[in-house]
C-alpha cells in the first residue's frame, strides 16, 4: 500500500522503489522478524507482486551483519552498529536502483 500511495500522491505511477528488509539481526532472524524480512523481500518479487515488476526491487540486508567481534558494538541489532554494514545496505540499495533505472548491469 505504501508504494501505491506514494506513487498516487506524487502522480508518478511507475516511480521506482528499492525496499531493504530489516535484516539487522543477520541470518539468525527467526519468528516474527524472519517473517517480516520475508514479506519485505516479497515486495520485489514479480511473481508475488506482478504489478511492481520492473519498478520495485528488494534487498536482503541480513548478510551484512558482522559478527560481534568484528563490529563496533555487540548489541546484536542494527548490524552491531557497524559502518561497514550500513555502507553495504546503502550500496546494495543504490545498485538495485541503478538496475531498475536501466543505468547499469
Phi, psi and omega in degrees: 000324181302310182299313180298318180295316180296315179300317179294312182298324181271349181070031180234088187302327182255021181308123181288146179227143169239126180251126174258134179282165182274065186272024188297342178265000175085196185290348179276008177304139179211172178062222182299325180293319177294319178299317178296315177303315181294321178295320179294323177292327182295333182300325180271005181267110185293341176285336178264330179226073183299336179294343180256003184305128177079356181233352179226134176232151175243147179237127177274114183265356183302321181293350185275354179285124177276153174298152182309320184290345179253000185250171181293321181228169177246032184293335178085005177214173186051042178053034181054032178056033181272123176299324179300315180295315179297321176300315181297323177299308181296317180298315180295320177294318178298317179295321178296320179294318177302317178295316179301322181280354179073027184260353182210190182278000000 
